[in-house]
Amino acid sequence: MIILNKNKPRGLIWLASYPRSGNTWTRAFIHALVNVLRDPDYGDLDINAIEAFSAAESAAELYQPLLGKPAFRASQAEIAAVRPRVQADIVARLRRPVFIKTHNANAVDHGHPLINMGVSAGAVYILRNPLDVAISFARFRDVDIDRVIEDMATPGFGVATDRKNVHVITGSWSEHVRSWTDQSHPVILVVRYEDLHDKPAESFAAIARHLLMQATPEQLDKAIALTRFDNLQSKEAADGFAERSESAVNPFFRVGRPGQWRDVLSDQQVDRVVSAHGATMRRFGYLPDQQDAAA
């Protein structure tokens, strides 16, 4: 479970994942449950308000005061040096527990941590079968699957700093997963996307317990129902979704069904993913033969 000081409850709570692995779904559930706990009559999820209890760690504007210049004019090493201080400043400023979405690996950048665990209360890490991630990430970026498979296998892969956000370092899919899961820690809960889909009551309840959210089974069921994938899709169709890029061709909440790779990926593409990530896939039951056995 996360650790909070009873007298001064504060700290960053990381909601971490490789891109397109269930981060937004998890944040939607947490947002729904917080509101259900506050208001028994709450029943209309606003998907464009799921950041209400969160803060942005990568916003370039947070880095400028410490850098003395706009972040896009700074080197990656300069940004890396002040990142832990930016995260500490968020805690000092807000003086409460705050959720932080991240796609950063739990790794070191130019000698400095990407994730400042010294000011953190804990984390939820969501991972997903890379065979399905490749499909979802390609649709999200509107690029071909082969390019995404290559990017997912590239050590140190990331997104450069721009005028709005500082750089993100995901690393390869395996690097990202290992960085968050290789060293078991009680304040970091590891959750598989597939379990959120196949065992929602059990899996989302585990997230709530880890976050010290005391909810009844009925409250959990309500939050889970509000964030069913079909409901999120309907909300996006009706209201749009702020986190969807203006240039995006495909909906943000596209399919959400585990096992899409069987119908979409070629044998060669499957082999490329397995060749790059086989050891980590085996650890989490994602190899094709493990999937066949579980089916």
N, C-alpha and C positions, 0 to 999 in steps of 0.2 A: 504494500500500500504506500501511497505518497506520505510524506512526513510534513506536518504543519505544526508550528508552535501554537499551543492553545491560547497563549496570551497575545501573540502577534502573528496571526496566521497570514503568511505571505510567501511568495516564491513562484517561480515559473513552473508551469505544468505543461510539459511538451507533448503535443499530439504529432507524432512523427511517423513518416512513411516514405517509401520511394513513391514517385509520382504515380497516380492512377491506381492506388492500392487500397482505397477506402477511407482516406483521411477525412474527406468532406462528409461522408456518410456518418462517420463516428462523431464528428463535430455537430452534425445536425441532431443526432441522438442526445448528446450531452445538453445541447441548447433546449431541446424539447423537455428533457427530464428536469432541468433546473426550473423551467416554467411550470411544469406539472407540480413540482414540489411547492412552488410558491402559490399557485392558483389551481385549486381542484377543478375549476371550470375551464381551464385552458384547453383549447381544442383546435386551434387554427395556426399551424406552423407557418412562419414566415421564413422561407429559405434565404431571404436576403438580409436576415437579422441574426444569422447564426454566429457572427463574430461579436455579438454584444458583450460577451464575457471574456473576450480575447484581446490581445495586443499584437501589433506587428513588430517583429524583431528585425526584419530585413529592409524596412523602409529607409530609403537613402537619407531622408531628412533627419533621422535620429543620429546619423553618423557625422553630419557636417560640423556640429559644434566641437566635437572631439578631434576631427581631422583638420579643422581650420580652413576647409575648402569643400566644394561639392564632392560627393562621393565618386561621381563619374570621372573626376579629375585625379583621384587618388589611385595608387597602385594597389594590387591585391594584397601585398604584404602590409601596407598601411591600414587597410580595412581590417585585415585579420588581427592586427595588434589592438584595435579599439573595440572589436566585437564583444569580448567578454565584459568590457565596461558599459557598453550600450545595454547589454542584457541586465547588468546589475542596476543600471539607472532606471530601467523599467520597473524593477521590484521596488526600488526606493521611492519612485514617483507615485506608484499606484497603491502601495502599502496594503496589498491584498493578494490572494492567490489569483494568478492570471494564466489563462490558456494561451499557448503559443503554437501555432501550426508551423511545422518545418519539414522540408524535404532534404535538409542537410544531413549528411552522415554524422555520426557521433565520433568525429575524428579531429585531427589536428591540421591546421592551415598555417603555414609559415611559422610553426612553433607555438601557435596559440589555439586553444580549443574552439571548435565551431559551436559547441554546446557548453555553456558555463554551468556545470553541475553544482558549483559552489553556491549559486543563488537559486537553485532549482529544488522544487518539492518532489519531483518525480516525473514519470513519463508513461504514456501509452504508445506502444509501437505496433503499427499494423502492417503486416506483410501479406503479399498475394502471389499466387503462382506466376512466375515470370512469363510463362507461355500466354497467359491471359493479359498480363500487363503489357506485353508487346503490342497486342491488338488494340487495347484501349488507349495506350499512349500514342500510337500511330494515328488513330482517329482524332484524338485530342489535338495533336500537332498538325494534322492534315498532311502527313508525309507517308511514304510507303513503309510497310512493316520491316522490310530488310534494313532500311536505314536505322530504325529504332532498335532492332536486334543488335546492330553494330554498336550503337551508342550505349546500349545497356551492358555491353561487354567491355567498354572502354574504361580502363583504370583512371580515376581522378576526374571523370566526366562531370561537367557542371554547366552553369549558365552565367554569363559574364554580367558585371555591374552595368546598369543603365541609369537613366536619370531618375527612375522611381525606386529601384531596389538595388541593394548590394548583391554581389555574386553569391551563388549557391553552389555547393559542392556535394553532389550526390555520390560520386564515384560510380563504379559499375553496380549492377543490381546486387551481386554477391558481396561486394565491398560494403554497400549500404546495409544489407541485412546483418552481416557479421559485425559491423561496427556497433549495432544496437543490441545484438543478441549473444555475442560470443562470451561475454562476462555476465553471468546471471547476477542480477541485483534486485533486491526486494522492492525498490521504488520504481522499477521499470517493468510494466506488464506487457508481455508479448501476446498479440492476438492475431490469428489468421483470418483474413477476409472471408475465406470459405466457411469458417465456423460462424462468423456473423450472419452469413446467408443461411446455412443449414441448421444452426442451433442458436437462433437469435435470443431466446429467453435466457439460456445459460451464458452465452458469450457477452451480451450487453449487461447482464447482471454482474458479471465479473468486472467489467469496466466500472460500473457504478460503485461497487465495493472498493475497488482500488482507489477511486477518487474520493472515498469517504462520504459518498452520497447515500444517506439512509433512506431508502425507498421501499415501499411495500410492493408485493408482487403486482398488485393492480396498477400502481403508478408506473412500474417498469413496463408492464404490458401496454399502457397507454402511450408512453414515449416511443416504444418500439413500433406500435401501430401508426403513429404520426409520421414516422420516418421510414416506413416501408418504401422500397425503391419505386414502386408504381406511383405512390403519393408524391415522392420527390420529382418524378418525371412530370406528373400532372401540374405541380406547382411551377416548374420551370416553363412548361408550355403556356401556362396562363399568365405568369408574372415575369418571366425572364429570370436570369440568374446573374448576379453581379460578378461572380468569379469566372464566368465564361468570357473568354476573350471576344472583343467586338469583331475580330476577323475570323472567329471560329466558324467552321462549316457545319459541324456536328453538334448535337445537344451535349451538355455537360454530363447529365445523367442519361447515359446512352443505352446500356443493356443491363449490366450489373450481375449477369448470370455466370457462375463459375463453369469452366469447362468449354468455353467458346472456342478454344484453340483446336479442339477436335474437328470442328467444321470449317475453320478458317485457315489455319496454318498448313503449309505443305510439309511433307516428310523432311525435306531438306531444312526448312526453317526450324522445325522441332529439333532436329539434330544439332543445328547451330546453337540454339539456346541451351540444350543439354550439355553440349561440349564446353560451353563457357561457364555454366553454373551448376554442373551436375552434383558436386559435393554438397553445396548448400541446398539444392533442391531435394536431395535424398534426405537430408536432416529434417526437412519439414513436410515430407510426404508428397513432393511435387513431381517426382519423376513419372514419366508416362506409365511404366509398369506398376508403380505404386498406385497411381490413379485408377488404372484398370482393376487392380485388386480391390480397391475401395468401392468401385462402382457397383 
